[in-house]
Every structure is written in C-alpha cells, then in structure tokens.
Amino acid sequence: MSSIKHNLERINLQIVDTAVSCGRRPDAVKLIAVSKKKNVKTVLEAINKGALHLGENYIQEAIEKINIIGKDKACWHFIGHLQSNKAKFAVKYFEYIHTVGTLKLAKEIDKQAKKIKKIQKILVQVNIGDEETKSGAGINDAIQLVKEVSRFENLSLQGLMCMPPFFPDPEHARIYFKQLAQLKEKIIAKKFDNVSMEHLSMGMSNDFKVAIEEGSTMVRVGTSIFGRRD
Ligand SMILES: *Cc1c(COP(=O)(O)O)cnc(C)c1O
C-alpha cells in the first residue's frame, strides 16, 4: 500500500476517533490535504486515494498544478498568504479562500468575484497568537472585519481560520483554538446578515486532534500525509 494512501486512511481514522470521543459528528470535520511544494504526480495520487479537499499556499504553483489536474477533481482551498494583486487567480481557481485578514483584500476578492459572477466562499483569518510574523486580523479587529465583509455581495463568509504559534506539545495550542471558537460564538451572537460561522479552519499535522476537540471543522494536514517538504 502506498504511504499516501496509508497516511490518508490513518488520519481519517484519527479524525473519526477524535470527533466521536468528544461527542461530535465525524462528518462535521473535513480533512484538507495540504499539498504545497508537492508535485502533480503526488497530488494526483492523493486524489486517487480519496483526498477530496486539497490545500495550496502559493498561487503560481497552484495554478500550474490545477491546470493539469483539473479544477473539478477536488475541492481546492487557498490557505497561503494572498496579495491583493493575486486575488483574481485565487477567485478563479479556489472554492474557498481561508486567509482573508484585511478589508483591502476582501474588497479585491469581491471585485474579482463580481467580474466572473461568482460568490466566493471565504474565511476570515485571525492572528490568534498576535504574532508579528503572521498575517490575519487581530482578535480585537476581527469582529469589525466580519461586519464589513458581510456587506460584500460576492463574498460568502463561511467562518474563521487560525494558525497558532508552533508548540512541540499540541496541548499548548489548545488555548488558541478555544479563543477562535469563542470568537465564533461572539460573532454568531451579533447575528450579522450574510455571515455563516459554519467553519473553523484550525489544526495541522501536529495539533489537529486538539483542534477537533475545540470545534475545528477543517483540519489542514500536510506533513502527516505527504511527508516532509524540501
Ligand atoms: C503548510 C500549512 C499547513 C500544513 O502544515 P503541516 O504541519 O505540514 O501539516 C496547514 N496550514 C497552513 C496555513 C500551512 O501553511
């Protein structure tokens, strides 16, 4: 059995086990296979072995791969840092954009989506650890950003995304996942029109189990599926 197949099966089982043991429906958690820096052959193998959701970080690299593989072969998620001048491509190729952290970017995505008559699904990225090196809205600005985003006709806000600081012990990430889940509840209580908080995109190879325990609906797993990146 190929290691990608084996890894996908193992992680899917771990997702189900973790969800069930904390009383959540296992089908409420989607596995996004993060294929950045992996070649077309490897991505195709993952799709053929059952990966339904693929996550990419770099626009140019993603375009090249998706043009060969086909947009309809998987659900594509953009999870990298997005510059406004690349928004057009993200809108053209991706079903979800997880990394909307500024009004400027939201506005540009809305504009590009309008041009091709698309309602673009997005998540607001929150810089939950308040790290200077990471993008995303600050936790205190996120509600205002959600409110502003809700007014764009060609955006469909689906939830929140975060990437906490890395800890060797995933238990240390729990507090950040909890904070994102609390922010989600605060936003739900505001009852903004045109805002769904269905998704929490949180958890990576090292900490996805903890993230699921704290309410993640989309775990983004790269290394544990594809091995280390060069
Ligand atoms: C690379 C990346 C991941 C996957 O990380 P792994 O530790 O390899 O599972 C998840 N989310 C984002 C935003 C990433 O850039």
PDBQT file of the ligand as one rigid body, heavy atoms in Angstrom, charges set to zero:
ROOT
HETATM    1  C1  LIG A 301       1.759  24.194   5.476  1.00  0.00    +0.000 C 
HETATM    2  C2  LIG A 301       0.476  24.546   6.139  1.00  0.00    +0.000 A 
HETATM    3  C3  LIG A 301      -0.317  23.576   6.783  1.00  0.00    +0.000 A 
HETATM    4  C4  LIG A 301       0.110  22.130   6.922  1.00  0.00    +0.000 C 
HETATM    5  O1  LIG A 301       1.098  22.015   7.890  1.00  0.00    +0.000 OA
HETATM    6  P1  LIG A 301       1.691  20.573   8.331  1.00  0.00    +0.000 P 
HETATM    7  O2  LIG A 301       2.374  20.856   9.606  1.00  0.00    +0.000 OA
HETATM    8  O3  LIG A 301       2.614  20.153   7.245  1.00  0.00    +0.000 OA
HETATM    9  O4  LIG A 301       0.536  19.658   8.477  1.00  0.00    +0.000 OA
HETATM   10  C5  LIG A 301      -1.522  23.981   7.305  1.00  0.00    +0.000 A 
HETATM   11  N1  LIG A 301      -1.950  25.249   7.228  1.00  0.00    +0.000 NA
HETATM   12  C6  LIG A 301      -1.224  26.199   6.635  1.00  0.00    +0.000 A 
HETATM   13  C7  LIG A 301      -1.756  27.586   6.579  1.00  0.00    +0.000 C 
HETATM   14  C8  LIG A 301       0.018  25.884   6.079  1.00  0.00    +0.000 A 
HETATM   15  O5  LIG A 301       0.738  26.861   5.508  1.00  0.00    +0.000 OA
ENDROOT
TORSDOF 0
